[in-house]
Amino acid sequence: MSIVTLENPKLKKATNEESKLNGKTFVITGTLSKPREDFKEIIENLGGKVSGSVSSKTDYLLLGESENGKVSTKEATAKKLGVQIISEAEFRKLVAKKSKTESNMIY
């Protein structure tokens, strides 16, 4: 009997040297096309971190659609602190700058 182990490429984390998001901290807010856990997994697989609140240590606020059309507290804080606010489309472009292998696993 042989044991075969299949590696799921989606779960492979990038090494520090090859990671586009290494050391970057993201906060996710608003309604996105996929569950937040999916975005969190992508960020972490590419070497980044996800936080629940915006601070001066935040690099990006991934901003989805607002349910009521108002500016969220996280968005207001990000603007006040000068945190880069990106849309889901901008996030896709950011992570797509990686190799085709990583881009294909993401979207």
N, C-alpha and C positions, 0 to 999 in steps of 0.2 A: 504494500500500500504506500502510495506517495502522497505527500502533503504539498499542495500548491497554494501559494500565497499571492493574491492579486492586490496590487497597490492601486488605490483610488487616487488618480492624479489631482482630483479636486481638493484632497486633503493634504497634498504635499506643500509644505511651507518653503518659501524661498529662503535662501541663506542671506545673511546680512549683506554680503558683498553684491548680490544680484537683485536685491529688493528695492523697488522704486519707492515703497512707502516705509522703509525702515526708519524707525524712530518718530514717525509722524503720528499725531494724535487727532482723531476724528470724533465729532459728535454728530449723531444722526437725529433728525427731527422731521416731522411732517409725514404726509402720506406718500409712499413710494410705490413703484410698480411691483416690487417683491417685498416679502417680509424683511424687517430690519436685521434679523438674524442672518439672512443671506448676505447682506452688505457687510455685516460684522465679520462673517467668515472670510469674505474676499479680502477685506482690509487686513485681518490678522494673518491670512495666508501669504500676504505680500509684505509682511513685516511691520505693519502698523498696529496701533492700539485704538480702542474705542472707549470713550468716556461717556458718562451719563449727563455731564454738565459742562458748559462752556467756561473756560478760564483762560488766563494769560498763557497757559501751556498748550492750548488747543491750536492746532495748525489749520484744520478745515472744519467747517460746519457743512455737512451734507444736508441740504434743505429740500424737503419734498413739498408737496402742495399743502397749503393750510386748509383745514376743514371749514373755517369760518371766514377766511379771507383776511384775517388780521395778522399783524406781525407777532410772532411768538416771542416769549421771554428769551428763549435761546438765541433767536435771530437778533433781537435788540442788544443782548449782551455781546454777541459776536461783533456787531457793528461798532459798539462802544469800545471794544478791546482791539479792533483792527484785525480780527480773525477773518481769513479768507472764506467766503461763503460760496459754495458750489452747488449747482443743480445736479440732478441725476445724470443728465447728458454730459455735463462737464466731468463728473466722476468717471463715467465710462471712458471718456477720452484720456483721462489721467491714468487709469489702469491699463488701457489699451496700448500705451507706450511701451509696455513690457513685450516680451517675445510673443510670437504667435501662439505658442503652446499655452502660455499663461492666459492670453487673451481669449483663446477658445474655451478654456475651462471656466472663465468668468461669465461670459454671456453666450 
